[in-house]
Amino acid sequence: MAFLSRQDIENIGARVFADYKRLPRFQGQYVQKVEPEILAKELCALDIGYFHLSRHGTVLGLTSSEPTSIRVADDAWNIFEYPLDGKTILIEKSLREDVDKQGRFHFTLAHEVAHQVLDRLYPRRHRGIAARIHYSMADQKQEYPIRDWAEWQANALASTLLMPLELVMDSLSQVDLMGGIKRLNKVFFPQEYEKFCQVAETLEVSKQALSIRLTQLGMLGESDLDNPYRLVDVEV
C-alpha cells in the first residue's frame, strides 16, 4: 500500500501554486494569496455547488472523483438528489455566507480540491484507498495514529494549497517574523500575536490553520491559541 509523504504533498502543492500563478488573470501581477474558488474553477476545471448538505450543519463539504449522487437541500429545505459528475464540489451554503467563518470556508473548499487533485495524480487504487464520497465534517479532528489516510493527505495538501511556502515566507517577512514565533500567545506576547493575525488576514485563512502550517514548517514553537493563560495555569 503506497502512501504519500508530507514532502511528496509539499511538492505537489508547490507545483499547483506555480500553475496557479500562471493563470491569465494573474499575468503581470503579484499573487498575495490563493483564492480557493479560482483555484477550483479556473485551474482545476471543477464546478462548485452551494446547498445545504445536512440538517444541523455537520457536513461542510463533499466531493467524489467518480459519478454518483447525493441528497442536498435548497433554502426552503426541499430535499432532492444532486448528480455528482466526478468533477464537482459541494459546499454548505451557510458556511460560504458566514463572513466570520471565511477561513473555515476556504479550508473546506481547498480540502475538497485536494481530494480531486490527489485522485487525478494518484488514483485511489494506487494509494490503497477505496472509492467513496469525501466529506468535510464540522467536528472533524485529525486522529493519531492516522487511521484515514485519504483525509490526512487531503488536509495536508489543502494546507499547502492555501498557504504555499512562498506566500507564507513573504507574509512573515512583511511583518518581520522571518525568524518564526517561539510562542504564540495573545496575552503574554501580544506583538507577535498581532503580527501572526496580520499574516492570517493576508492569506485569508483561519488562525488555527495558519498555526498548524507554521508548526509543520518549523516556524512555530508553542501555540496557546486555545488557552492564552496556559502559562499561568496551576495544576492541582
C-alpha positions in Angstrom: 0.0 0.0 0.0 1.6 3.3 -1.1 1.2 6.5 0.9 2.3 10.0 0.1 4.8 11.6 2.5 4.5 15.1 3.7 7.3 16.1 1.4 5.5 14.5 -1.5 2.5 16.6 -0.7 4.6 19.7 -0.3 6.0 19.2 -3.8 2.5 18.7 -5.2 1.4 21.9 -3.6 4.3 23.9 -5.0 3.6 22.7 -8.5 -0.1 23.6 -8.2 0.8 27.1 -6.9 3.3 27.6 -9.8 0.4 26.7 -12.2 -2.0 29.0 -10.3 0.3 32.0 -10.7 0.4 31.4 -14.4 -3.4 31.7 -14.8 -4.2 34.5 -17.3 -5.9 36.7 -14.7 -2.6 36.9 -12.7 -0.2 37.8 -15.6 2.0 40.7 -14.6 0.6 40.7 -11.0 2.0 39.7 -7.6 -0.1 36.9 -6.1 -0.6 37.7 -2.4 -3.0 34.9 -1.6 -4.6 31.8 -3.0 -8.3 32.2 -3.7 -9.8 28.7 -3.5 -12.7 29.3 -5.8 -10.4 30.5 -8.5 -8.1 27.5 -7.8 -11.0 25.1 -8.1 -12.8 26.6 -11.1 -10.1 28.1 -13.3 -7.1 25.9 -12.6 -8.7 22.6 -11.8 -11.8 22.9 -14.0 -14.1 21.9 -11.2 -17.7 23.0 -10.6 -18.8 24.3 -7.2 -22.4 24.0 -5.9 -23.7 25.6 -2.8 -26.5 23.8 -1.0 -27.5 22.7 2.5 -25.7 19.4 2.9 -27.1 18.4 6.3 -29.9 19.4 8.7 -27.7 20.6 11.5 -24.7 21.8 9.5 -22.5 18.8 10.4 -21.4 18.4 6.7 -19.4 21.3 5.4 -18.3 20.0 2.0 -18.1 16.9 -0.1 -16.8 15.6 -3.5 -16.2 12.5 -5.4 -14.0 11.8 -8.4 -16.4 9.2 -9.7 -20.0 9.8 -10.8 -22.6 9.3 -8.1 -25.4 11.3 -6.4 -26.0 12.8 -3.1 -29.1 14.3 -1.3 -29.0 18.0 -0.7 -31.5 20.7 0.2 -32.3 24.2 -1.1 -33.0 27.3 1.1 -36.6 26.1 1.6 -35.3 22.7 2.7 -36.7 20.9 -0.3 -34.5 17.8 -0.5 -33.5 16.4 -3.8 -30.9 14.2 -5.4 -27.9 16.1 -6.9 -25.8 14.3 -9.5 -22.1 14.4 -8.9 -20.2 14.0 -12.2 -16.8 13.3 -10.8 -15.6 16.9 -11.1 -17.9 18.8 -8.8 -17.5 20.1 -5.2 -20.5 20.8 -3.0 -20.1 23.3 -0.1 -22.6 24.0 2.7 -24.2 27.3 1.6 -24.4 28.8 5.1 -20.6 28.3 5.5 -19.9 30.4 2.4 -22.3 33.1 3.6 -20.9 33.5 7.1 -18.2 36.1 6.9 -17.0 35.1 10.4 -16.1 31.7 9.0 -14.2 32.7 5.9 -11.1 30.8 6.9 -13.1 27.6 7.6 -14.9 28.1 4.2 -11.6 28.5 2.4 -10.0 25.4 4.0 -13.1 23.3 3.4 -13.0 24.2 -0.3 -9.3 23.6 -0.5 -9.7 20.3 1.2 -12.2 19.1 -1.4 -10.0 20.4 -4.2 -7.1 18.5 -2.6 -9.1 15.2 -2.9 -9.7 15.9 -6.6 -6.0 16.7 -7.3 -4.8 13.6 -5.5 -7.3 11.4 -7.2 -6.2 12.7 -10.6 -2.5 12.4 -9.9 -2.7 9.1 -7.9 -5.8 7.0 -8.5 -7.1 5.8 -5.2 -6.5 2.2 -6.0 -2.8 3.0 -6.2 -2.9 4.7 -2.8 -4.8 1.8 -1.1 -7.9 3.9 -0.7 -11.4 2.8 -1.7 -13.6 4.8 -3.9 -16.1 7.0 -2.0 -17.6 10.3 -1.4 -15.3 12.5 0.6 -16.9 14.5 3.4 -15.6 17.5 5.3 -17.3 17.4 8.8 -17.7 20.3 11.1 -16.3 18.4 14.1 -13.6 16.5 12.2 -10.3 16.2 14.0 -7.1 14.5 13.0 -6.6 11.3 14.9 -3.2 9.8 15.8 -2.2 7.2 14.9 -3.6 8.1 11.5 -6.5 5.8 10.5 -7.9 7.6 7.5 -5.0 8.3 5.1 -7.3 9.9 2.5 -8.3 12.6 4.9 -4.8 13.1 6.2 -3.4 13.6 2.7 -6.3 15.9 1.8 -5.8 18.0 4.9 -2.0 18.2 4.3 -2.4 19.2 0.7 -5.2 21.7 1.5 -2.8 23.4 3.8 -0.1 23.7 1.2 -2.6 24.8 -1.5 -3.9 27.7 0.7 -0.6 28.5 2.3 2.2 27.8 -0.2 5.7 28.1 1.3 6.5 31.1 -0.9 3.5 33.1 0.3 3.9 32.1 3.9 7.5 33.3 3.9 6.6 36.5 2.0 3.8 37.3 4.5 6.1 36.6 7.5 8.7 38.9 6.0 6.2 41.7 5.7 5.6 41.7 9.4 9.2 41.0 10.5 8.6 37.4 11.6 11.1 35.6 9.4 12.7 34.2 12.5 9.4 32.4 13.3 7.4 32.5 16.5 8.7 30.8 19.7 5.3 31.0 21.5 2.0 32.1 20.1 0.2 33.7 22.9 -2.3 36.6 22.8 -1.9 37.7 26.4 1.8 37.4 27.1 3.3 38.0 23.6 0.7 40.4 22.1 3.1 41.9 19.5 3.9 38.6 17.9 0.3 37.6 18.1 -0.9 40.7 16.3 1.7 40.1 13.5 0.5 36.5 13.3 -3.1 37.6 12.9 -2.0 40.0 10.1 -0.5 37.1 8.2 -3.7 35.1 8.7 -5.7 38.0 7.4 -3.4 38.5 4.4 -3.7 34.8 3.4 -7.4 34.7 4.3 -7.0 31.6 6.4 -8.1 30.8 10.0 -5.6 31.3 12.8 -5.9 27.6 13.6 -5.0 26.7 10.0 -2.0 29.1 10.0 -0.7 27.9 13.3 -0.7 24.3 12.1 1.0 25.3 8.9 3.7 27.2 10.7 4.3 24.3 13.0 4.7 22.0 10.1 7.3 24.4 8.6 9.2 24.6 11.9 8.3 28.3 12.2 6.2 28.0 15.4 7.3 26.5 18.7 4.3 26.5 21.1 0.8 27.6 20.4 -1.6 28.8 23.1 -4.5 29.7 20.7 -6.9 27.6 22.7 -5.8 28.9 26.1 -3.7 32.1 26.3 -3.5 31.7 30.1 -1.8 28.4 29.9 1.5 29.9 31.1 -0.1 30.7 34.5 -2.2 27.7 34.9 -1.5 25.8 38.1 -2.0 22.1 38.2 -3.5 20.9 41.3 
